[in-house]
């Protein structure tokens, strides 16, 4: 079953929503966050990337960063930029990108379901990144950003949400600078909220689409608070964390591409000869790019030219779900044996580029600094669910979801 619970969101006043909403903390670096928040004191980047308000020499994980996040959040609340609802509710968060619509339920979900793997994972986490969000959630006493969850679509849940949208005006709506439209509804109908709780109880599992570090950190903060407050009731807010939950059919995964900074001592000619042992290799015409159009097809940018790589069938046929992934084919047959990237989670010779940045980003970076880039065909939601159901984890940076959830639109207080 899936335990979902209404909560009293701390959220922007409608006229402030566009100014507050920001990209998630983990998709931009410090310099980008500082640039995006410049001139906008209401940007939630001042909370989730609070280091932008401190001198550059202060590290991203310095204790003053977390103190600053708490200070800014408290100031935004006292200034009524953010206002807390008076009763627990579910919320609907709809995003429209290039005509595509995804509609999710904003709720809190149970730490215990995360710990029991009823909220299923598909990626590993890094301890340093977990600790960062543990410190952040603990200092702010809030889940400041939601985890992006998915479930196998339930037609009755979708019908109820779409019917509510049809007959109720949104509480807030705006179009962000990247052209994505965002709408929010607050469900004040107690009967509807109770029915949604009941329907989700019949859902077998929730799946983390994006936000593995946030969910792991939220769970560990919950466990820490249990030790601090052993007499707290089971329904204490710290036993739940913030999520937006989408039906799988709504979600769109983009490619997540790779750049390796050198050829591991191989010449261009030697490297391409090695590739021909496991791929069909075709060099494209000058100025012609290659975006993969099918599984087991890859684009490669090397030495000023694009190549098409097609994996030989024996590399993936009759394999388990993990080995059938395109990211696994590339890792097992190119990145590790030829380029020496044995652990892409820790290697400093590899970078990952979300598909939202386009193929030209790959070419520009290789032209500027050398190395080789690989463009991948996007993983599918079916693959993600299959991997999670099998108790497996995907290689790092396997999925890039768009549109990204905006931060600052919903905050969940841990000591409500």
TORZADO-660907 format. One line per field, with one value per residue (C-alpha): x negated, y negated, z; residue number from 1. Coordinates in pm, 1 decimal. Layout:
! residues N
east	c(X	...)
north	c(Y	...)
up	c(Z	...)
resi	c(NUM	...)
***
This chain:
! residues 416
east	c(0.0	-101.8	-56.5	9.2	116.7	248.1	39.8	46.3	-180.0	-388.4	-359.0	-383.8	-98.3	45.4	-102.4	-446.7	-454.2	-642.4	-909.1	-956.0	-963.3	-1313.4	-1490.0	-1585.9	-1909.0	-2085.1	-2043.1	-2243.9	-2579.6	-2656.7	-2745.6	-2429.2	-2215.7	-2370.6	-2304.5	-1944.1	-1860.9	-2024.2	-1780.0	-1508.8	-1514.3	-1207.0	-1376.1	-1374.9	-1731.9	-1820.6	-1697.7	-1794.4	-2125.9	-2176.4	-2553.2	-2484.2	-2421.7	-2761.2	-3116.9	-3253.4	-3531.8	-3280.4	-3235.5	-2903.4	-2882.6	-2998.3	-2769.7	-2698.0	-2528.4	-2259.2	-2216.9	-2169.7	-1902.2	-1704.4	-1740.8	-1611.8	-1321.1	-1216.3	-1241.8	-1027.8	-768.1	-767.8	-738.7	-437.0	-604.2	-529.1	-208.3	-111.2	231.0	457.4	557.5	403.2	480.5	363.4	256.0	244.0	-60.8	-26.9	-310.3	-280.7	-592.9	-573.0	-209.1	-280.0	-94.1	-192.2	38.4	-74.8	64.0	-135.7	-136.9	-353.7	-462.5	-583.0	-945.9	-868.0	-755.9	-1087.2	-1275.4	-1074.5	-1127.0	-755.5	-884.6	-1118.9	-1457.1	-1652.9	-1972.8	-2245.0	-2327.7	-2650.1	-2710.5	-2835.5	-2522.1	-2296.3	-2466.6	-2421.7	-2043.1	-2031.6	-2200.3	-1973.7	-1643.9	-1754.0	-1859.8	-1550.1	-1321.4	-1148.6	-1145.5	-1214.0	-1189.3	-967.1	-1076.6	-950.6	-755.4	-570.5	-307.5	-141.6	156.2	488.0	776.9	996.6	727.2	673.4	1047.9	1087.4	794.9	902.4	1260.0	1139.6	929.9	1225.5	1454.5	1209.1	989.8	618.3	478.4	179.5	47.2	-244.3	-479.2	-846.4	-1129.1	-1191.4	-837.2	-697.9	-353.3	-279.1	61.9	145.5	476.4	543.1	794.6	995.0	1264.4	1214.6	1420.4	1212.4	890.1	1011.0	1103.2	756.4	596.1	811.6	729.1	355.9	375.9	458.6	145.9	-119.6	-423.2	-554.6	-875.4	-1137.8	-1168.8	-1398.0	-1522.7	-1704.6	-1929.4	-1638.0	-1437.9	-1733.2	-1811.7	-1450.5	-1432.9	-1751.9	-1629.9	-1311.2	-1510.8	-1722.1	-1409.7	-1267.2	-1575.2	-1545.2	-1171.5	-1096.7	-752.4	-637.0	-325.9	-352.0	-189.1	-450.8	-539.0	-902.4	-779.9	-663.1	-833.4	-724.8	-653.8	-477.0	-333.0	-268.3	-110.5	-377.0	-199.0	-241.2	-617.0	-879.2	-1239.0	-1505.7	-1847.6	-2127.0	-2453.0	-2820.1	-3143.6	-3477.3	-3763.4	-4025.6	-4067.1	-4261.7	-4584.5	-4433.3	-4457.7	-4134.9	-4211.8	-4287.8	-3977.4	-3743.2	-3902.9	-3831.2	-3470.9	-3422.0	-3466.3	-3133.0	-2947.8	-2862.0	-3038.7	-2940.4	-3093.0	-2838.0	-2874.0	-3032.0	-2806.3	-2553.6	-2460.1	-2338.2	-2052.4	-1978.3	-1633.0	-1617.1	-1748.0	-2104.7	-2185.3	-2430.4	-2563.1	-2932.4	-3111.0	-3484.2	-3752.7	-3505.2	-3268.0	-2954.7	-2937.9	-2651.8	-2717.9	-2483.3	-2543.8	-2570.5	-2261.1	-2460.8	-2548.0	-2189.8	-1968.6	-1869.0	-2019.3	-1865.4	-1689.7	-2006.9	-2227.7	-1965.7	-1983.3	-2163.0	-2363.4	-2479.6	-2573.4	-2786.9	-2941.9	-3024.3	-3158.1	-3312.3	-3349.1	-3506.5	-3713.0	-3828.2	-3822.8	-3903.2	-3588.2	-3535.9	-3313.8	-3127.1	-2994.0	-3341.9	-3556.6	-3663.8	-3719.2	-3350.4	-3074.8	-2700.5	-2490.7	-2110.6	-1933.3	-1764.1	-2097.2	-2092.6	-2349.6	-2536.1	-2644.5	-2826.5	-3003.2	-3098.8	-3253.0	-3451.5	-3571.0	-3685.2	-3854.2	-3897.8	-3778.5	-3466.3	-3090.7	-2815.2	-2449.2	-2209.8	-1856.7	-1639.7	-1549.7	-1177.7	-947.1	-885.5	-1259.2	-1278.9	-985.4	-1123.9	-1462.9	-1308.6	-1072.5	-1370.0	-1550.4	-1823.9	-1979.2	-2042.8	-2386.4	-2428.2	-2269.6	-2046.2	-1730.8	-1668.6	-1306.3	-1153.7	-997.3	-1169.2	-958.3	-993.3	-1115.6	-949.2	-591.5	-536.8	-730.4	-661.6	-742.6	-884.2	-758.9	-409.6)
north	c(0.0	-363.8	-586.7	-945.6	-1220.1	-1576.8	-1846.7	-2218.5	-2357.6	-2666.0	-2825.3	-3157.8	-3400.4	-3372.2	-3700.3	-3592.2	-3239.2	-3326.8	-3522.7	-3254.2	-2945.9	-2827.3	-2538.8	-2253.2	-2294.8	-2006.9	-2100.3	-2422.8	-2512.3	-2795.5	-3046.6	-2969.9	-2997.7	-3331.9	-3463.8	-3338.0	-3487.8	-3823.9	-4109.5	-3880.9	-3866.0	-3637.9	-3361.3	-3034.6	-2983.9	-3202.0	-2908.8	-2594.3	-2740.0	-2974.9	-2986.5	-3246.3	-3496.2	-3433.0	-3526.6	-3311.6	-3172.5	-2999.4	-2640.8	-2497.2	-2269.4	-2515.0	-2527.8	-2894.2	-2787.8	-2595.8	-2871.0	-3114.4	-2891.2	-2888.3	-3264.6	-3333.4	-3090.2	-3252.6	-3597.0	-3497.0	-3363.4	-3667.6	-3893.3	-3686.3	-3600.8	-3245.2	-3167.7	-2841.4	-2691.7	-2654.6	-2292.2	-1982.9	-1946.9	-1775.8	-1996.8	-1951.4	-2064.3	-2076.6	-2161.0	-2220.8	-2202.5	-2225.9	-2118.9	-1816.5	-1806.7	-1632.9	-1648.3	-1538.4	-1517.0	-1708.2	-1513.7	-1380.8	-1016.2	-788.8	-757.0	-397.4	-316.5	-450.9	-235.6	76.7	12.3	-32.1	-359.5	-204.7	-337.3	-297.9	-491.8	-485.2	-795.3	-965.7	-1012.9	-1370.4	-1475.6	-1298.6	-1477.3	-1812.1	-1776.3	-1623.5	-1936.7	-2157.8	-1993.3	-1979.0	-2343.4	-2476.4	-2236.1	-2176.3	-1973.3	-2264.3	-2070.2	-1779.0	-1436.9	-1351.4	-1023.2	-810.3	-537.4	-312.8	-514.5	-462.4	-584.4	-675.9	-894.5	-1068.6	-1117.7	-1278.3	-1513.9	-1616.8	-1670.4	-1893.5	-2095.4	-2131.7	-2287.3	-2484.6	-2782.1	-2739.2	-2893.5	-3016.7	-3001.4	-3142.1	-3074.3	-3058.7	-3205.4	-2872.2	-2869.9	-2606.3	-2683.8	-2595.0	-2569.7	-2491.7	-2388.3	-2342.0	-2065.7	-2190.3	-1920.7	-1683.6	-1406.9	-1418.1	-1415.7	-1110.3	-933.7	-1001.2	-855.1	-545.0	-508.3	-542.4	-272.9	-39.7	-137.5	132.7	-97.0	-444.4	-495.3	-766.8	-930.2	-1211.4	-1305.9	-1002.2	-1219.3	-1426.6	-1117.7	-943.6	-1260.3	-1312.2	-955.4	-999.4	-1326.4	-1144.5	-872.7	-1136.6	-1315.3	-986.0	-949.6	-1309.7	-1284.4	-923.1	-1011.9	-1183.1	-1029.6	-807.8	-1077.7	-1341.9	-1547.2	-1432.0	-1077.8	-1197.6	-1381.9	-1604.9	-1461.8	-1530.9	-1204.4	-1159.7	-879.8	-709.6	-785.4	-1160.4	-1158.1	-1243.3	-1124.1	-1295.5	-1164.2	-1191.1	-1212.9	-1158.2	-1344.0	-1176.9	-1424.6	-1216.6	-893.9	-712.8	-731.9	-602.9	-785.0	-869.6	-596.8	-331.9	-419.9	-393.6	-60.3	74.4	-43.6	153.9	474.5	421.0	157.0	76.7	-259.6	-517.3	-862.6	-1130.9	-1395.1	-1725.2	-1941.7	-1655.8	-1568.3	-1233.9	-1204.3	-836.9	-731.2	-380.4	-168.3	-40.7	-331.2	-599.9	-925.8	-996.1	-1328.2	-1288.8	-1501.3	-1743.5	-1482.5	-1293.6	-915.6	-668.7	-366.6	-67.4	199.9	557.3	756.5	996.6	706.9	676.6	957.8	1217.7	1000.3	895.5	556.9	382.1	508.6	417.0	48.6	-169.4	-331.1	17.5	112.7	-199.0	-156.9	211.8	198.7	-146.9	-356.9	-89.0	131.3	-134.4	-464.4	-342.7	-484.3	-194.9	-386.9	-676.2	-783.7	-881.1	-934.2	-1291.6	-1218.0	-1195.5	-1457.6	-1411.7	-1647.1	-1649.1	-1633.6	-1966.9	-2132.5	-1986.1	-1807.5	-2126.1	-2146.3	-1814.7	-1927.3	-2265.1	-2113.2	-1852.5	-2112.3	-2332.4	-2073.9	-1753.1	-1406.2	-1236.9	-1275.6	-1016.8	-1095.7	-829.3	-726.9	-811.0	-541.0	-470.4	-473.5	-101.6	-35.6	-242.0	-57.2	281.1	203.9	80.8	379.8	613.2	444.0	323.7	-20.3	-196.4	-337.8	-696.5	-973.8	-742.7	-955.7	-1325.1	-1419.4	-1731.7	-1953.3	-1983.4	-2050.9	-2408.7	-2460.4	-2699.1	-2630.7	-2383.4	-2352.3	-2093.0	-2192.9	-1917.6	-2066.6	-2171.1)
up	c(0.0	-37.6	266.5	160.1	397.1	367.3	534.2	609.3	339.0	384.6	40.4	-140.0	-164.8	-514.9	-634.0	-511.4	-655.2	-973.8	-785.5	-519.7	-744.9	-829.2	-994.2	-759.5	-565.7	-741.2	-1108.8	-1095.1	-946.6	-705.9	-975.9	-1174.9	-860.7	-774.8	-1123.9	-1132.7	-791.4	-857.2	-805.6	-669.5	-288.0	-294.5	-497.0	-305.0	-418.7	-118.9	92.7	-98.8	-220.8	71.2	14.6	-256.2	24.6	183.5	78.9	-201.9	14.4	243.8	133.0	19.1	323.6	589.8	898.6	824.0	498.8	687.8	946.7	661.4	503.0	828.3	865.5	513.3	548.2	875.4	718.2	419.3	661.8	889.3	582.6	466.3	138.8	254.8	443.7	612.3	548.4	849.5	791.3	630.8	261.6	-50.7	-339.2	-714.0	-906.8	-1286.0	-1525.7	-1899.0	-2116.8	-2496.6	-2481.8	-2259.4	-1928.2	-1605.9	-1305.1	-961.3	-610.5	-348.8	-22.8	254.4	244.8	521.3	628.5	728.0	373.3	246.5	498.1	407.1	33.2	-33.2	-176.9	-430.0	-540.4	-861.4	-782.4	-518.8	-317.6	-212.9	158.9	124.4	-64.8	183.1	470.7	299.6	284.4	633.3	763.5	553.7	657.4	1019.0	1032.2	855.6	1043.0	712.6	395.3	164.8	-161.5	-261.8	-377.7	-728.5	-702.9	-956.2	-942.4	-1196.1	-1307.7	-1130.8	-1345.1	-1049.3	-892.2	-1225.6	-1272.2	-930.7	-978.4	-1327.9	-1210.8	-927.7	-1172.0	-1407.0	-1145.4	-930.4	-1008.4	-938.7	-622.5	-822.1	-1174.0	-1373.4	-1661.0	-1569.2	-1774.7	-1948.3	-2087.7	-1850.7	-1709.2	-1346.9	-1177.9	-815.0	-660.8	-289.0	-212.6	83.4	42.7	337.9	175.8	-142.2	58.9	253.9	-71.1	-214.5	98.6	50.4	-319.6	-266.5	1.0	-287.9	-483.9	-453.6	-446.3	-506.9	-704.0	-669.3	-1008.9	-893.3	-548.3	-409.1	-192.8	-63.3	30.1	196.2	390.8	492.9	622.7	825.7	973.0	1069.9	1245.3	1419.6	1546.4	1673.6	1892.4	2009.3	2078.6	2175.5	2310.6	1991.9	1831.1	1523.2	1313.2	1402.9	1099.5	1098.1	1026.7	684.4	400.6	115.7	-230.0	-556.5	-687.7	-1060.6	-1263.7	-1472.6	-1800.8	-1746.1	-1710.0	-1969.2	-1946.3	-2153.1	-2246.4	-1989.3	-2178.9	-2097.5	-2163.5	-2092.8	-2068.2	-2252.3	-2449.0	-2175.6	-2376.4	-2701.9	-3031.0	-3216.4	-3469.7	-3206.5	-3008.2	-3307.8	-3407.1	-3058.8	-3083.3	-3403.9	-3205.0	-3030.5	-3234.4	-3589.9	-3633.8	-3898.2	-3928.8	-4011.2	-4278.6	-4179.9	-3957.1	-3925.2	-3566.0	-3442.6	-3195.7	-3118.6	-3234.5	-3084.2	-2800.9	-2833.3	-3068.2	-2955.4	-3087.1	-3033.2	-3082.0	-3130.8	-3294.0	-3453.6	-3596.2	-3497.3	-3525.9	-3507.4	-3286.6	-3297.9	-3035.5	-3151.2	-3038.8	-2823.7	-2592.8	-2468.1	-2594.1	-2331.9	-2057.2	-1726.1	-1693.9	-1575.8	-1856.8	-2118.9	-2027.7	-2280.3	-2001.5	-1898.2	-2254.6	-2279.8	-1935.9	-1974.3	-2329.1	-2367.1	-2053.9	-1833.0	-2068.4	-2316.1	-2128.6	-1777.6	-1612.2	-1371.8	-1128.5	-1291.6	-949.6	-830.7	-1141.8	-1206.7	-1574.4	-1661.0	-1667.9	-1714.6	-1924.9	-1910.1	-2241.8	-2176.1	-2264.0	-2616.1	-2830.4	-2914.9	-2551.2	-2596.8	-2912.2	-2769.4	-2458.6	-2648.1	-2898.9	-2611.5	-2389.9	-2588.7	-2501.7	-2631.2	-2577.6	-2597.5	-2664.4	-2536.2	-2618.2	-2314.5	-2066.4	-2034.9	-1734.2	-1796.6	-1759.6	-1441.1	-1283.1	-1389.1	-1236.0	-910.8	-887.5	-931.4	-641.9	-876.2	-912.4	-1239.4	-1318.3	-1196.4	-1399.5	-1602.2	-1611.0	-1664.1	-1599.5	-1750.5	-1646.9	-1311.6	-1004.0	-887.6	-533.6	-290.4	-397.2	-111.3	214.6	482.1	839.0	1060.9	1387.9	1286.5)
resi	c(1	2	3	4	5	6	7	8	9	10	11	12	13	14	15	16	17	18	19	20	21	22	23	24	25	26	27	28	29	30	31	32	33	34	35	36	37	38	39	40	41	42	43	44	45	46	47	48	49	50	51	52	53	54	55	56	57	58	59	60	61	62	63	64	65	66	67	68	69	70	71	72	73	74	75	76	77	78	79	80	81	82	83	84	85	86	87	88	89	90	91	92	93	94	95	96	97	98	99	100	101	102	103	104	105	106	107	108	109	110	111	112	113	114	115	116	117	118	119	120	121	122	123	124	125	126	127	128	129	130	131	132	133	134	135	136	137	138	139	140	141	142	143	144	145	146	147	148	149	150	151	152	153	154	155	156	157	158	159	160	161	162	163	164	165	166	167	168	169	170	171	172	173	174	175	176	177	178	179	180	181	182	183	184	185	186	187	188	189	190	191	192	193	194	195	196	197	198	199	200	201	202	203	204	205	206	207	208	209	210	211	212	213	214	215	216	217	218	219	220	221	222	223	224	225	226	227	228	229	230	231	232	233	234	235	236	237	238	239	240	241	242	243	244	245	246	247	248	249	250	251	252	253	254	255	256	257	258	259	260	261	262	263	264	265	266	267	268	269	270	271	272	273	274	275	276	277	278	279	280	281	282	283	284	285	286	287	288	289	290	291	292	293	294	295	296	297	298	299	300	301	302	303	304	305	306	307	308	309	310	311	312	313	314	315	316	317	318	319	320	321	322	323	324	325	326	327	328	329	330	331	332	333	334	335	336	337	338	339	340	341	342	343	344	345	346	347	348	349	350	351	352	353	354	355	356	357	358	359	360	361	362	363	364	365	366	367	368	369	370	371	372	373	374	375	376	377	378	379	380	381	382	383	384	385	386	387	388	389	390	391	392	393	394	395	396	397	398	399	400	401	402	403	404	405	406	407	408	409	410	411	412	413	414	415	416)
***
